[in-house]
Amino acid sequence: MGTVAGKSHHHNRQQGFVGTYSRTAYHAGSWYSDSPFELAEQLGSLMNAAERETTANENPLRGIICPHAGYSYSGPTAAFSYHHLMKELAKKDSPITQILILHPSHHVYLDGCAVSGATKLETPLGDLMVDSMLRDEILSLRSSVHATFNVMTKSMDEHEHSGEMQYPYIAKALDETNRLSSIKVLPVMCGSISLSQEEEYGKLLAPIVGRPNVLCVVSTDFCHWGSRFRYQPDPGTTSTMEIHAYIRELDHEGMKHIEMEEPGAFAKYLKKTRNTICGRHAVGVWLNAVHFNNPDVESLEIAFIRYAQSSAVRSMRESSVSYASATARRNP
């Protein structure tokens, strides 16, 4: 897109210029409909269906965990989280002005975390404005062990689907509550980082995540089971349990560890099971950020509210991906 005329942009280490491009809806027309009417209808009906199965909760919403597959697969599960987000934004006294989106990297090797360099994120349901001030603040953060934030290039940003699958849902929730122009977003890509890096990045982000006007969206799918994922644990020949039931138990154990809000417990679970949770680093960074916030200032309750699998695996020839939605609310 070139440099925006009349504005100076600082350069950030090999990654190109900040705030010089509009991120196109790269996966529209393949992973989800590129028709504004069809997409609005689909997401609206999915959130309405979720609402019918959801009990109201008035405690302030501070974060959601959402899947990121094509909407025909994970859209119904994601709707449960986004229904709660829409209800939060519909409150007259909702303090939310910024949404921080933590998502994994599937396409580039990234040893660290990187913020989007876009000025806006295009979606068929309206553009999300990127918060340049929050981005500058995060780019200025440094830890004692050199955890720093880079900036995504346009190509890096657009090819990654795990952030993009959240954007139309966010746009829908903002549009329905008349907040499309008043709430800004900032995507942060979390690369293949170590546990100590997850802790450092979490520490750096903790003060931001703890602000009452900031809501976090954490993007992850759960178990990727099958030979194409090189992950096929099963209940064994002595068990009467079907493989899909075993996968369900495996995922629910992981979900319980996330609900504990102890990054170390979730890390031990991952080491033990090797479960192929693709957003594990994004979850780890977020859990650390939550953990390092003063519990006297804010204590959260994380609760998983929906779980699904792309298919019910019964033989070693099959494969599936699991999806889960959660809410994080302030304890009263």
C-alpha positions in Angstrom: 0.0 0.0 0.0 3.0 2.3 0.4 3.5 4.9 3.1 0.6 6.9 4.2 1.1 10.4 2.9 2.0 13.1 5.4 2.7 10.8 8.3 6.1 9.7 9.7 6.4 6.1 10.7 9.2 4.6 12.8 11.0 1.6 11.5 11.1 -1.6 13.7 13.9 -4.1 13.0 13.8 -5.8 9.6 10.0 -6.0 9.8 9.1 -3.0 7.6 7.2 0.1 8.5 4.5 0.4 11.1 1.1 1.5 10.1 1.6 1.6 6.3 -1.0 -0.9 5.1 -4.6 -1.8 5.3 -5.0 -5.6 6.0 -7.3 -7.1 3.4 -9.8 -9.8 4.3 -7.4 -12.4 2.8 -9.4 -15.5 3.7 -12.9 -14.1 2.8 -14.5 -16.2 0.1 -12.7 -19.4 1.2 -12.8 -19.7 5.0 -16.0 -17.7 5.3 -18.4 -15.9 3.0 -17.2 -12.7 1.3 -20.9 -11.6 1.0 -21.6 -9.0 3.7 -25.3 -10.0 3.7 -24.7 -13.8 3.9 -21.9 -13.4 6.5 -24.1 -11.1 8.7 -27.0 -13.5 8.4 -24.8 -16.5 9.3 -23.0 -14.9 12.3 -26.3 -13.4 13.6 -28.1 -16.7 13.5 -25.2 -18.6 15.1 -25.1 -16.0 18.0 -28.9 -16.2 18.3 -28.6 -20.0 18.6 -25.9 -19.6 21.2 -28.0 -17.2 23.2 -30.8 -19.7 23.5 -28.5 -22.1 25.2 -26.7 -19.5 27.4 -27.5 -18.3 30.9 -27.0 -14.6 31.5 -24.0 -13.5 33.5 -23.6 -9.8 34.5 -20.0 -10.0 35.9 -17.7 -7.8 33.7 -16.3 -9.8 30.7 -12.5 -9.4 30.5 -11.6 -12.0 27.9 -12.8 -14.8 25.6 -11.1 -17.8 24.1 -12.3 -18.7 20.5 -11.5 -21.2 17.8 -10.3 -20.2 14.4 -11.2 -22.8 11.7 -13.5 -22.1 8.8 -16.9 -20.9 10.0 -18.6 -24.1 8.7 -16.5 -26.0 11.2 -15.9 -23.8 14.2 -18.4 -20.9 13.7 -21.1 -22.4 15.9 -18.6 -22.9 18.8 -17.1 -19.4 18.4 -20.6 -17.9 18.5 -20.9 -18.8 22.2 -17.9 -16.5 23.1 -19.0 -13.8 20.8 -22.5 -13.8 22.1 -21.0 -12.9 25.5 -18.9 -10.2 23.9 -21.9 -8.7 22.2 -23.8 -8.7 25.5 -20.9 -7.0 27.3 -20.6 -4.3 24.7 -24.4 -3.7 24.8 -24.1 -2.6 28.4 -24.4 1.2 28.7 -21.6 1.3 31.2 -19.2 -1.0 29.4 -15.7 0.4 29.8 -14.3 -1.5 26.8 -12.4 0.8 24.3 -9.6 -1.6 23.2 -9.6 -5.2 22.1 -6.2 -7.1 22.2 -6.2 -10.2 20.0 -3.6 -12.9 20.8 -3.2 -15.5 18.1 -0.7 -18.1 17.0 1.5 -18.2 13.9 0.9 -21.1 11.5 2.8 -19.9 8.4 6.0 -18.2 9.6 8.6 -19.2 12.2 8.5 -16.5 14.8 10.7 -16.7 17.9 8.9 -14.0 19.9 5.7 -11.9 19.5 4.8 -9.4 16.8 2.1 -6.8 16.6 0.1 -6.0 13.4 1.5 -3.2 11.4 -1.8 -2.4 9.8 -3.8 0.8 10.1 -7.1 -1.1 9.8 -8.3 -4.7 9.4 -10.8 -5.1 6.5 -13.8 -7.4 6.9 -17.0 -7.8 4.8 -18.9 -6.4 7.9 -16.9 -3.2 8.3 -13.3 -2.3 9.0 -11.7 -2.6 12.4 -9.5 0.3 13.3 -6.1 -0.7 14.7 -5.0 1.1 17.9 -1.7 2.7 16.9 -1.1 4.2 20.4 -1.5 0.8 22.0 0.9 -0.6 19.4 3.5 2.1 20.1 3.2 1.4 23.8 3.7 -2.4 23.3 6.6 -1.8 21.0 8.3 0.3 23.7 8.1 -2.6 26.2 11.4 -4.4 27.1 12.1 -7.1 29.6 15.4 -7.9 31.4 15.8 -11.0 29.2 15.3 -9.2 25.9 11.7 -10.2 25.3 10.7 -7.5 22.7 7.9 -7.1 20.2 8.4 -7.0 16.5 6.0 -5.8 13.8 4.4 -8.1 11.3 4.8 -7.5 7.6 1.7 -7.1 5.5 2.3 -10.6 4.0 2.8 -12.2 7.5 -0.3 -10.5 8.8 -2.6 -11.4 5.8 -1.5 -15.1 5.4 -2.2 -15.9 9.0 -5.9 -17.1 9.5 -5.9 -17.4 13.3 -6.3 -13.7 13.8 -8.5 -13.1 10.8 -11.2 -15.7 11.8 -11.9 -13.4 14.8 -12.2 -10.2 12.9 -15.7 -10.6 11.2 -17.1 -11.8 14.6 -15.6 -8.8 16.3 -16.9 -6.5 13.6 -20.4 -8.0 13.9 -20.4 -7.5 17.7 -19.2 -3.9 17.4 -21.6 -3.1 14.6 -24.6 -4.5 16.5 -23.8 -2.4 19.5 -22.9 0.8 17.6 -19.2 0.6 18.7 -17.5 0.0 15.3 -16.1 3.6 15.3 -15.3 3.8 19.1 -13.5 0.6 19.9 -10.0 -0.1 18.4 -8.2 -3.4 18.2 -4.6 -4.7 18.1 -3.6 -8.2 17.0 -0.5 -9.8 18.6 1.0 -12.9 17.0 2.6 -15.3 19.4 5.4 -17.4 17.9 7.0 -20.7 18.9 8.3 -19.4 22.2 9.6 -21.1 25.3 7.9 -21.3 28.7 10.3 -18.6 30.0 9.4 -16.4 27.0 5.7 -16.9 27.6 6.3 -15.7 31.2 8.3 -12.7 30.1 5.8 -11.6 27.4 3.0 -12.2 29.9 4.7 -10.0 32.5 5.2 -7.2 29.9 1.5 -7.3 28.9 0.1 -7.8 32.4 -0.5 -4.1 33.2 -2.3 -3.6 29.8 -4.4 -6.8 30.1 -5.4 -5.6 33.6 -6.9 -2.3 32.5 -10.7 -2.3 32.7 -11.0 -0.8 29.2 -9.0 -3.6 27.6 -10.6 -6.9 26.6 -8.6 -9.9 25.3 -9.5 -12.3 22.6 -7.4 -15.5 22.6 -7.4 -17.5 19.4 -6.8 -21.3 19.6 -8.1 -24.6 18.3 -7.7 -27.7 20.5 -6.6 -31.3 19.7 -5.5 -31.9 16.0 -5.8 -35.7 15.9 -4.7 -37.9 13.0 -1.8 -39.1 10.9 -1.7 -35.8 9.0 -1.1 -34.0 12.3 1.4 -36.7 13.4 -0.6 -37.0 16.6 -2.6 -40.2 17.2 -2.8 -41.2 20.9 -5.7 -43.6 21.5 -7.4 -45.4 24.5 -5.6 -48.7 23.6 -6.9 -52.1 22.8 -8.0 -52.9 26.3 -10.4 -49.9 26.4 -14.0 -49.8 25.2 -13.7 -46.0 24.8 -14.1 -44.7 21.3 -11.2 -42.5 20.0 -13.4 -39.4 19.8 -14.3 -39.8 23.5 -10.6 -40.2 24.4 -9.8 -37.0 22.5 -12.7 -35.2 24.4 -11.2 -36.3 27.7 -7.8 -35.1 26.7 -9.1 -31.7 25.7 -11.3 -31.3 28.8 -8.2 -32.0 31.0 -6.4 -29.1 29.1 -9.5 -26.8 29.5 -9.5 -27.5 33.3 -5.8 -26.6 33.5 -6.6 -23.3 31.7 -9.5 -22.6 34.1 -7.0 -23.0 37.0 -5.2 -19.8 35.8 -1.8 -21.4 36.6 0.4 -21.1 33.6 2.8 -23.8 35.1 -0.1 -26.3 35.4 -1.1 -25.8 31.8 2.5 -26.1 30.7 2.9 -29.4 32.6 -0.3 -30.8 31.0 1.1 -29.9 27.5 4.5 -31.6 28.3 2.7 -34.7 29.6 0.1 -35.1 26.8 1.8 -33.3 23.8 -1.7 -32.2 22.9 -1.7 -30.4 19.6 -3.3 -27.2 20.8 -2.2 -24.7 18.1 -2.7 -21.6 20.1 -0.9 -22.9 23.2 1.6 -20.0 23.2 -1.1 -17.4 22.9 -2.9 -19.0 25.8 0.3 -19.2 27.7 1.2 -15.5 27.3 -2.4 -14.6 28.3 -2.4 -16.9 31.3 0.9 -15.3 32.5 -0.5 -11.8 32.0 -3.5 -12.7 34.1 -1.3 -14.5 36.6 1.0 -11.5 37.1 -1.8 -9.0 37.7 -2.5 -8.3 41.4 -5.4 -10.5 42.4 -6.5 -7.7 44.8 -7.0 -5.5 41.8 -8.5 -8.1 39.6 -9.3 -11.8 40.0 -10.8 -13.6 37.1 -13.0 -16.7 36.6 -12.3 -18.5 33.4 -15.0 -20.9 32.3 -15.3 -23.0 29.1 -18.8 -22.9 27.8 -18.8 -24.9 24.5 -16.8 -27.8 23.0 -17.1 -29.5 19.6 -15.1 -31.7 17.2 -15.0 -31.4 13.4 -15.8 -35.2 13.3 -16.2 -38.1 15.7 -13.0 -40.2 15.1 -13.5 -44.0 15.3 -10.6 -45.4 13.4 -6.9 -44.6 12.9 -7.6 -43.6 9.3 -9.7 -40.6 10.3 -8.8 -37.2 11.7 -10.4 -34.3 13.6 -9.8 -30.9 15.1 -11.4 -29.8 18.3 -12.9 -26.4 19.1 -13.7 -24.7 22.4 -15.0 -21.4 23.6 -14.5 -19.8 27.0 -15.2 -16.6 28.9 -13.1 -14.8 31.5 -15.0 -12.6 33.9 -14.1 -10.5 36.8 -15.0 -12.1 40.1 -17.5 -9.9 41.9 
